[in-house]
């Protein structure tokens, strides 16, 4: 058992606090990870607000990189000393989705079996099955993606984004939206997820990639990731602007990377 510090949300809309938590040694199929970096994602705020569930207390944090410090019985995916990115869930590798090469539709994804706790034994619910606003966290070994090659210390924070924002944005375009070469894509909201969606559209060969945001600096960044056109929706109606840029038809795929009613 390992005694470390972690950031915990104990109740809906209550201030979060740094608590001493207990992290067990890994059991079969599990890995113990020393956390190097953890990004701040809006999903963590949703947990605090009660927007994800009510299984308090939550151990926050999920957008992370780290070093595997111990593995449980039967683990072959990673070894002690591996630098890894943490994923929300481990895929089973055996269901029909996994067998046809679509692990993002896995029917039996899973997290670590054992629970991390507060010192009084209260079980913690790790955010997105990770809970990495902590010095150490326990995950299913399949939640670890090994980082190949050497990185400088400051690069691990950026690499950790691959476990959440980048995966969400690029996956929405390439997997869910299945954009084809020559199609048009509009992305509403050009933060981390939106910028990744724009990069995914460029990777897919979209011919028209329209970035929509309220912030000119974010729109400028979107162009660096591959946006062919930008729309500041403070200054013009984004729906009409998108229609005008797509011959009146509208975009073949629209990604809402804001997630509020107006968008």
N, C-alpha and C positions, 0 to 999 in steps of 0.2 A: 504494500500500500504506500502511495506517495502523497505527501501533504504539500499542496501548492496553493498559490493565490489565483483566483479567477473572478470575473465580473458576472454578477448574478442579478437577475430580475426576480424579486420575490412576490410581486403582485401587480395587478393591472394598474398602469400609470403611476406606479410608485418609483421613486428615484432608485437607480441601480446602485449596487454597492460592491466593493471589493471584499471577497470572503475567502476564508481558508476552506479549500475543498479537498476531498480524498479521492484519489484516482487509483483504482486497483491495477495490479499487474495484469498483463494481457492473458486471457484464456484462449482456448482453441479458436483459431481464425481471427484473432484480434491483434492490434498493434498499438503500442504506446509511443506517442510522438511528443518530442520536445518542440514546442511552438517557437518558430523564429519570427514570423510576422503574421499580423491579422488585420485585414482591412475593415473599415467601418461601412457596412451596407445598410440600406434603408430597411431591409428585412429585419435587422436587429431591433430597429425602432418599432416595427410592427409587432414583434414579440412583446415588447414592453407595453404597447398599447392594448394588447389582447387581441390583435388582429389575426394571429396565426392559430392560437389555441389558448386554453386555460390551464395547461398542465404545469403551473408554477410549482417551484421556482425553476426558471430557465437559466442555464449556463450559456451566455451569449457568445457570439463570434463563430464565423464559419469560412471566411474568405482568406485562406491561410496557406503558408508553407511551413515546413518543419523538418526535423531529423528523427528518424525512427530510432528509439532507444531500447526497445525490447519487442519481441514478437512471441505470440503464443504457438501452441502445438499446431502443426499442419500448415503453417504459413509459408507459402512459396513466392508470393507476389513481390515481397520486399524483404530486406535484411537489415539488421542493425547497422546504423551509420548511413543508410540511404537518405538523401535529401528528397523530399516529396511535396507534392501539392495535395491538399485534402479535398475530397469530393463528397457531395451530400450523402450518397448512398453507394453501397457496393452492389454490382450486378451479379446475378447468379451464374451466368455463363451457360446455362442449360435449358432455359425455357425456349419457346418457339421464336420469340423476338430476338433473343441472343443468338440462337442458331442461324437465323437468317441475316445476321450482321447488323441488327438494329438494337444495340444494347440500351439506347435511350428509352425504349419501350419495354424494358425488362419487366416481367410480371412478378418477380420475386426479389426485388432489391431489398437490402437490409443494412442495419447498423450494428454496432457492438452489442453483444448480449448483456454484459455486465453494466452496472450503473455507477456513475460517479455520484458522490454524495457530499452534503455538508458535514461538518464535524459531528453533528448530533444524529447522523444517519439518514437525514432527509434526502430522498433520491432527487437528483437533478435531471431535468430534461434538456439535453444538449441541443442548441439551435441547429436546425437542419441536420441533426444526427452527428454534429461535429463538436460544438462547444469549445471554441479555441481562443476566446478571450481569457486564456489561462496559460500558465507556464508549461503545463503538460495536458494532453487530452488522450482519451482512449477511443479508438475507432475500429471498425471492421477493417481488416488488412486490405480488402479490396477497395476501400475508400482512399487508399494511398496511390498516387500516380508518381512514379519515380522520375526525378529530374535528371536528365542525361547531361553530362558535361559540367564544367566548373562555372560558377557564377560569383561575382563580387557581392559583398554583403548587401549593398544597397539595392541589388537587383532582385532579391528574394521577395520584397514587398510587391514589386510589379508582377512577378511570376505567380504569386498567390492569387492575383485577380483571375487567372485562368480557371480557378476552381469555382468561380461564381459569375461575375459580371461578363467576362469574355465568353465563357461557355454558354450563358443564357442568350446573349445577343447573337453570336455566330450560329448557335444551334437553332434559334428561332428562324433564321433565314435559310440555312442549309438543310436542316432536318424537317422542322415543322412546316415552314413555308415552301420548301423545295423549289427555290428560285432557279429558273433556267436561264441559260445564256441569252442575252438580248431582251429580257423582261425588265420591267420598271419596278422600283421599290421606293416607298416613302417611309421614312423613320421619324416618328414624332417623339421628341425628347432626345437630346444628344449628350446625355451624361455617359457614365461608363457602359451601361448596357446598350444604349443607342449607338454609341461610337463603335462598339463591337459588332452590332447589326450592320452598320454601314460597311465596316471592313469585310463582313461576311458576304454582303451583296457584291462588293468588288471582287472577292474571291470567286463568287459564282458566275461572274461575267455579266452582271446586270448592266444594261446600256444606260439607263437613267436612274440615278440614285439621288433622291431628294431628301435633304435634311431639314427638319422643322424644329424650331426652338424659339424661345423668347430672348435668348442671350447671344449676342453677336460673337462673343469670344468662343462659345461652344460651337457655333456654326463654322467659325474659322477652323477650329480643330477638326470638325467633321469633314471638311474638305481635305485635310491632310490624310484622313482615313479612307478617302475615296468618294466622297459626295460630289456629284456633278453639278448639283444645284442646291441653293439654300433658300429657306423661307423664314423670315422673322415674323412669327404669327402675332406679334404686337402691332405690326405695321400693315399686314394684309391678311385677308381671309385665307387660311391654309388650304381649305378644300378647293376653292376656286383657283388658287395658285397651282396646286397639284394637277388639277384638270387642265389648266393652260399648258403645263409642261409635258403633258402626256396626250396631246392631241384631242383633248376633251373627254377622254375615256376614263381617267383616273388610273392610279397605279395598279399593277398586277398584284402586288403585295404591299400591305401597310402594316408596319410594326409600331404598336403603341408601347413605348418604353417609359411612359410616365405612370400610367395605371390609375388615373382619376377620372371621374365622371365626364368633365368637359372634353378631355382628349378622346 
